[in-house]
């Protein structure tokens, strides 16, 4: 903490240049990456005025950066880039408790408006300004981040614009257009990086608890119903996916796998016919598409005690059925039409509460917020 205070004082002294620093986790992804791509494609007035720098943990970038410079974050150059930046844009807050200098603004685009609360260990400075999807989340994030609501802006999330664009992800993954695509995106219970606490019960029902024999049965059901199940673990998850392979209609993918295929995660999400998740903010995002969601979880009370929720009771804000065991999951796959009908009205109502804007223009609104409208 003392070091951060000293660095904050230094940051206030160093003069700022016309530069923008971008940072995200995972690298080159999420809201920061979506905003960057929009800026490069549609706001040359900004891209030509400012020097754009991407900083990440690794030594080399995993993507091509024709319009920006790459610098390793934990380096002298990376630190200097931060000190000199007029704008710092990140998905998790650039550096906990390292506050902005004079003439500098840190925009925390965050990584979703969802169900999870923050633990005491996560309590720290999260930037000067942040964005949310609705007035509901504006009030929630004011409490969670301990920020004044005047610094929380209802713009929608840049990454969600991708949901409204035409995607080639099915084709790139070899999935037929007539095949029903289930996408299962569980959040982590025990992280390998970035978070060292236990959230919920790691032994609860989910991908990790399903046996090989049960996966074989799920694969048979996928074949029987002309469906495919794509599993995308959370990037911080300790879940081993090496055993989930060799199935005709079950595919397990990672960020690196998708990148190698030329697929952005939210392009894949936009192609899914049904989303399975639990407490992840992707559920809230997916409601923009008005398609069925399924809450696969069995550790609600344990998760409430460890991580906590921003809603109470949290199940009042679930937009789909709760599935807490293997047999109920199989039943859903076999009877999804009848089950989904019972959730349509609630799904519509929650979508309006969670999202002020149901369109693909969040990047434009965020750009206008930070740099002003195009002249």
C-alpha positions as CSV (number, residue, x, y, z in Angstrom):
1,X,0.0,0.0,0.0
2,X,2.8,2.4,0.8
3,X,4.4,1.8,-2.6
4,X,1.1,2.5,-4.3
5,X,0.8,5.7,-2.4
6,X,4.3,6.8,-3.5
7,X,3.5,5.8,-7.1
8,X,0.3,7.7,-7.0
9,X,2.2,10.9,-5.9
10,X,4.6,10.4,-8.7
11,X,1.7,9.9,-11.1
12,X,0.3,13.3,-10.1
13,X,3.6,15.0,-10.9
14,X,4.4,13.4,-14.3
15,X,2.9,15.5,-17.2
16,X,0.5,13.6,-19.5
17,X,0.8,13.1,-23.2
18,X,-1.8,12.4,-25.9
19,X,-1.8,8.7,-25.3
20,X,-4.3,6.0,-24.5
21,X,-3.3,2.8,-22.6
22,X,-5.5,-0.3,-23.1
23,X,-5.4,-3.3,-20.8
24,X,-7.6,-6.3,-20.5
25,X,-7.9,-9.8,-18.9
26,X,-7.6,-12.1,-20.7
27,X,-5.1,-10.4,-23.0
28,X,-6.6,-8.4,-25.9
29,X,-10.2,-9.2,-25.1
30,X,-13.6,-8.2,-23.6
31,X,-14.8,-4.6,-23.4
32,X,-11.4,-3.0,-23.8
33,X,-10.7,-4.9,-27.1
34,X,-14.2,-4.2,-28.5
35,X,-13.8,-0.5,-27.8
36,X,-10.4,-0.4,-29.3
37,X,-11.5,-2.1,-32.5
38,X,-14.5,0.3,-32.8
39,X,-12.2,3.2,-32.2
40,X,-9.8,2.1,-35.0
41,X,-12.5,1.3,-37.4
42,X,-15.0,4.2,-36.9
43,X,-13.3,7.0,-35.0
44,X,-10.2,8.0,-36.9
45,X,-10.5,11.4,-35.3
46,X,-9.5,9.7,-32.0
47,X,-7.2,7.1,-33.4
48,X,-5.1,9.7,-35.3
49,X,-5.0,12.2,-32.4
50,X,-3.7,9.8,-29.7
51,X,-0.9,7.4,-29.4
52,X,-2.5,4.0,-28.6
53,X,-0.7,1.5,-26.4
54,X,-1.7,-2.0,-25.3
55,X,-0.1,-3.4,-22.2
56,X,-0.3,-7.0,-21.1
57,X,1.5,-9.5,-18.9
58,X,3.3,-11.5,-21.6
59,X,6.4,-10.6,-23.5
60,X,4.8,-10.7,-26.9
61,X,1.3,-9.9,-28.1
62,X,-1.0,-12.7,-29.1
63,X,-2.7,-10.6,-31.8
64,X,-1.6,-8.3,-34.6
65,X,-1.5,-4.6,-33.6
66,X,-1.2,-2.5,-36.7
67,X,-2.6,0.6,-35.2
68,X,-1.1,0.4,-31.7
69,X,2.1,-0.2,-29.8
70,X,2.5,-3.1,-27.5
71,X,4.5,-2.9,-24.2
72,X,4.8,-5.4,-21.5
73,X,2.9,-4.2,-18.5
74,X,5.4,-5.1,-15.7
75,X,8.3,-3.3,-17.2
76,X,9.9,0.1,-17.0
77,X,8.4,1.0,-20.4
78,X,5.0,-0.3,-19.3
79,X,5.1,1.8,-16.1
80,X,6.2,4.9,-18.0
81,X,3.4,4.4,-20.5
82,X,0.9,4.4,-17.6
83,X,2.4,7.5,-16.0
84,X,2.2,9.4,-19.3
85,X,-1.2,8.3,-20.5
86,X,-4.1,10.7,-20.6
87,X,-6.6,7.9,-20.7
88,X,-6.2,4.4,-19.2
89,X,-8.9,1.9,-20.3
90,X,-9.1,-1.5,-18.7
91,X,-11.5,-4.4,-17.9
92,X,-10.5,-5.0,-14.2
93,X,-9.1,-1.6,-13.2
94,X,-5.5,-1.0,-14.3
95,X,-3.8,-1.5,-11.0
96,X,-5.5,-1.8,-7.6
97,X,-5.2,1.4,-5.6
98,X,-2.9,3.1,-8.1
99,X,-4.8,6.3,-8.5
100,X,-4.9,8.7,-11.5
101,X,-2.6,11.6,-11.9
102,X,-3.4,15.2,-12.8
103,X,-4.8,15.3,-16.3
104,X,-5.3,11.5,-16.4
105,X,-8.6,9.5,-16.3
106,X,-8.9,5.8,-15.7
107,X,-12.0,4.2,-17.3
108,X,-12.9,0.8,-15.8
109,X,-15.0,-0.9,-18.4
110,X,-15.2,-3.9,-16.1
111,X,-16.1,-7.4,-17.3
112,X,-19.8,-7.6,-16.8
113,X,-22.9,-6.7,-14.9
114,X,-23.9,-10.0,-13.2
115,X,-24.9,-11.7,-10.0
116,X,-21.7,-11.8,-8.1
117,X,-20.8,-9.4,-5.4
118,X,-17.2,-8.4,-4.3
119,X,-15.3,-9.9,-1.3
120,X,-13.4,-7.8,1.1
121,X,-10.2,-8.9,-0.6
122,X,-11.4,-7.3,-3.8
123,X,-12.2,-4.0,-2.1
124,X,-9.9,-1.4,-3.7
125,X,-9.8,1.6,-6.1
126,X,-11.3,0.6,-9.4
127,X,-10.8,3.6,-11.5
128,X,-12.3,7.1,-11.9
129,X,-15.3,6.3,-14.1
130,X,-17.1,3.1,-15.0
131,X,-20.0,1.9,-17.2
132,X,-23.0,-0.3,-16.7
133,X,-26.0,-1.7,-18.6
134,X,-28.9,-0.1,-16.7
135,X,-30.0,2.1,-13.8
136,X,-30.4,-1.1,-11.7
137,X,-26.7,-1.8,-12.1
138,X,-25.7,1.8,-11.7
139,X,-27.1,1.7,-8.1
140,X,-25.5,-1.8,-7.5
141,X,-22.0,-0.8,-8.7
142,X,-22.1,2.4,-6.7
143,X,-22.4,0.3,-3.6
144,X,-20.0,-2.5,-4.7
145,X,-17.3,-0.2,-6.0
146,X,-18.0,2.5,-3.4
147,X,-18.2,5.1,-6.1
148,X,-20.5,8.0,-6.5
149,X,-23.3,7.3,-9.0
150,X,-22.3,10.4,-11.0
151,X,-19.2,8.5,-12.1
152,X,-21.1,5.4,-13.2
153,X,-22.6,5.7,-16.8
154,X,-25.4,3.7,-18.4
155,X,-24.0,3.0,-21.8
156,X,-24.2,-0.7,-22.3
157,X,-21.0,-2.9,-22.6
158,X,-18.8,-2.6,-25.7
159,X,-18.4,-6.4,-26.0
160,X,-22.2,-6.8,-26.4
161,X,-22.2,-5.0,-29.7
162,X,-20.6,-8.2,-31.1
163,X,-23.8,-10.1,-30.3
164,X,-25.6,-8.0,-32.9
165,X,-23.1,-8.6,-35.8
166,X,-23.2,-11.5,-38.2
167,X,-20.8,-14.2,-37.1
168,X,-18.9,-17.0,-38.9
169,X,-18.1,-18.9,-35.7
170,X,-20.4,-21.9,-36.5
171,X,-18.7,-22.3,-39.9
172,X,-15.2,-22.0,-38.4
173,X,-16.0,-24.7,-35.8
174,X,-17.6,-26.9,-38.4
175,X,-21.1,-26.8,-36.9
176,X,-24.0,-27.0,-39.3
177,X,-26.5,-24.2,-39.3
178,X,-29.4,-26.6,-38.7
179,X,-27.7,-28.1,-35.6
180,X,-28.9,-26.8,-32.2
181,X,-26.0,-25.2,-30.5
182,X,-25.8,-25.3,-26.6
183,X,-23.1,-23.2,-25.1
184,X,-22.1,-24.0,-21.5
185,X,-20.0,-21.3,-19.8
186,X,-19.6,-22.0,-16.1
187,X,-17.9,-19.5,-13.9
188,X,-15.0,-20.7,-11.6
189,X,-15.3,-22.0,-8.1
190,X,-11.5,-22.2,-7.5
191,X,-9.3,-20.0,-9.7
192,X,-5.8,-20.8,-10.8
193,X,-4.8,-17.1,-11.2
194,X,-6.1,-13.7,-10.3
195,X,-8.2,-14.8,-7.3
196,X,-7.0,-17.0,-4.5
197,X,-10.2,-17.6,-2.6
198,X,-12.8,-20.4,-2.9
199,X,-16.1,-19.3,-4.4
200,X,-19.0,-21.6,-3.7
201,X,-18.5,-25.3,-3.6
202,X,-15.9,-26.7,-6.1
203,X,-17.5,-30.1,-5.8
204,X,-21.0,-28.9,-6.7
205,X,-22.8,-30.2,-9.8
206,X,-21.2,-28.8,-13.0
207,X,-18.8,-29.7,-15.7
208,X,-16.1,-30.9,-13.3
209,X,-18.4,-33.3,-11.5
210,X,-19.7,-35.1,-14.6
211,X,-18.2,-38.5,-15.1
212,X,-16.9,-39.9,-18.4
213,X,-19.9,-42.3,-18.6
214,X,-22.3,-39.4,-18.0
215,X,-20.6,-37.4,-20.8
216,X,-21.0,-40.3,-23.1
217,X,-24.8,-40.2,-22.3
218,X,-24.9,-36.5,-22.9
219,X,-23.2,-37.0,-26.3
220,X,-25.8,-39.7,-27.2
221,X,-28.6,-37.2,-26.4
222,X,-26.9,-34.5,-28.5
223,X,-26.7,-36.9,-31.4
224,X,-30.4,-38.0,-30.8
225,X,-31.6,-34.4,-30.8
226,X,-29.3,-33.1,-33.6
227,X,-27.5,-30.9,-31.2
228,X,-24.0,-30.0,-30.1
229,X,-22.7,-29.0,-26.7
230,X,-19.8,-26.5,-26.7
231,X,-18.2,-26.1,-23.2
232,X,-16.2,-22.9,-22.6
233,X,-14.6,-22.8,-19.1
234,X,-13.9,-19.5,-17.4
235,X,-10.3,-18.2,-18.1
236,X,-9.5,-18.2,-14.4
237,X,-10.9,-21.7,-13.8
238,X,-8.8,-24.6,-12.4
239,X,-11.0,-27.0,-14.3
240,X,-9.0,-29.6,-16.4
241,X,-10.6,-30.0,-19.8
242,X,-8.2,-32.5,-21.1
243,X,-10.5,-35.4,-20.4
244,X,-13.5,-33.8,-22.3
245,X,-12.4,-34.9,-25.8
246,X,-13.1,-37.6,-28.3
247,X,-16.9,-36.9,-28.4
248,X,-18.7,-36.4,-31.7
249,X,-21.2,-33.8,-30.4
250,X,-19.3,-32.3,-27.4
251,X,-16.6,-29.8,-27.9
252,X,-14.5,-28.1,-25.2
253,X,-12.9,-24.8,-26.2
254,X,-10.5,-22.3,-24.6
255,X,-9.6,-18.7,-25.4
256,X,-6.5,-19.9,-27.2
257,X,-8.4,-22.4,-29.2
258,X,-10.9,-19.8,-30.3
259,X,-8.2,-17.3,-31.1
260,X,-6.5,-19.9,-33.3
261,X,-9.7,-20.4,-35.2
262,X,-10.1,-16.7,-35.7
263,X,-13.2,-16.5,-33.3
264,X,-14.0,-13.9,-30.8
265,X,-15.8,-15.4,-27.8
266,X,-18.8,-13.1,-28.2
267,X,-19.1,-14.2,-31.8
268,X,-19.6,-17.7,-30.6
269,X,-22.1,-16.6,-27.9
270,X,-24.1,-14.8,-30.6
271,X,-24.4,-18.1,-32.5
272,X,-25.6,-20.2,-29.5
273,X,-29.3,-21.2,-29.5
274,X,-29.2,-21.8,-25.7
275,X,-26.8,-20.6,-23.0
276,X,-26.0,-22.7,-19.9
277,X,-24.2,-20.9,-17.1
278,X,-24.6,-20.1,-13.4
279,X,-23.6,-16.8,-11.7
280,X,-21.7,-15.5,-14.7
281,X,-22.5,-12.0,-16.2
282,X,-22.7,-13.7,-19.6
283,X,-26.3,-14.7,-18.6
284,X,-27.2,-11.0,-18.4
285,X,-25.5,-10.2,-21.7
286,X,-27.2,-13.1,-23.5
287,X,-30.6,-11.8,-22.6
288,X,-30.1,-9.2,-25.3
289,X,-30.7,-12.0,-27.8
290,X,-34.0,-13.1,-26.3
291,X,-33.0,-16.8,-26.3
292,X,-33.3,-19.5,-23.6
293,X,-30.9,-19.6,-20.7
294,X,-30.3,-22.3,-18.1
295,X,-28.9,-21.9,-14.7
296,X,-26.7,-25.0,-13.9
297,X,-25.8,-24.8,-10.2
298,X,-26.2,-26.6,-6.9
299,X,-24.2,-24.4,-4.5
300,X,-26.4,-21.3,-4.2
301,X,-26.1,-21.2,-0.4
302,X,-22.4,-21.9,-0.4
303,X,-21.8,-19.2,-3.0
304,X,-23.8,-16.7,-1.1
305,X,-21.7,-17.4,2.0
306,X,-18.4,-17.1,0.2
307,X,-18.6,-14.7,-2.7
308,X,-22.1,-13.2,-2.2
309,X,-24.7,-11.9,-4.6
310,X,-25.9,-8.4,-5.5
311,X,-29.5,-9.6,-5.5
312,X,-31.4,-11.1,-2.6
313,X,-33.0,-13.6,-3.1
314,X,-30.8,-14.1,-6.2
315,X,-33.2,-16.7,-7.7
316,X,-35.7,-14.0,-8.3
317,X,-33.3,-12.7,-11.0
318,X,-32.7,-16.0,-12.7
319,X,-34.0,-16.0,-16.3
320,X,-34.2,-19.7,-16.7
321,X,-34.6,-23.0,-14.9
322,X,-32.2,-24.1,-12.2
323,X,-30.5,-27.5,-12.9
324,X,-28.7,-29.0,-10.0
325,X,-28.0,-32.6,-11.0
326,X,-27.2,-34.8,-13.9
327,X,-30.6,-36.3,-14.5
328,X,-32.3,-32.9,-14.5
329,X,-29.8,-31.8,-17.1
330,X,-30.6,-34.8,-19.3
331,X,-34.3,-34.1,-18.9
332,X,-33.8,-30.5,-20.0
333,X,-31.9,-31.5,-23.2
334,X,-34.8,-33.9,-24.0
335,X,-37.7,-31.6,-23.2
336,X,-36.2,-28.1,-23.7
337,X,-39.2,-26.8,-25.8
338,X,-41.8,-27.3,-23.0
339,X,-39.4,-26.1,-20.3
340,X,-38.3,-22.9,-22.1
341,X,-41.9,-21.8,-22.7
342,X,-42.4,-21.3,-19.0
343,X,-39.6,-18.8,-18.9
344,X,-40.3,-16.5,-21.8
345,X,-42.2,-13.8,-20.0
346,X,-39.8,-13.6,-17.1
347,X,-36.9,-13.5,-19.5
348,X,-38.4,-10.6,-21.4
349,X,-39.1,-8.7,-18.1
350,X,-35.6,-9.2,-16.8
351,X,-34.0,-8.1,-20.1
352,X,-35.7,-4.8,-19.8
353,X,-34.6,-4.4,-16.2
354,X,-31.0,-5.4,-16.9
355,X,-30.6,-3.4,-20.1
356,X,-31.5,0.2,-21.0
357,X,-30.3,-0.3,-24.5
358,X,-31.1,-3.4,-26.6
359,X,-29.0,-2.6,-29.6
360,X,-25.4,-2.8,-30.9
361,X,-24.3,0.8,-30.3
362,X,-22.6,0.6,-26.9
363,X,-19.1,1.3,-28.3
364,X,-20.4,4.5,-29.8
365,X,-21.9,5.6,-26.5
366,X,-18.7,4.8,-24.6
367,X,-16.6,6.7,-27.2
368,X,-18.9,9.7,-27.0
369,X,-18.7,9.5,-23.2
370,X,-14.9,9.5,-23.1
371,X,-13.9,11.6,-26.1
372,X,-17.1,13.3,-27.2
373,X,-19.2,12.8,-30.3
374,X,-17.7,12.7,-33.7
375,X,-17.4,16.2,-35.1
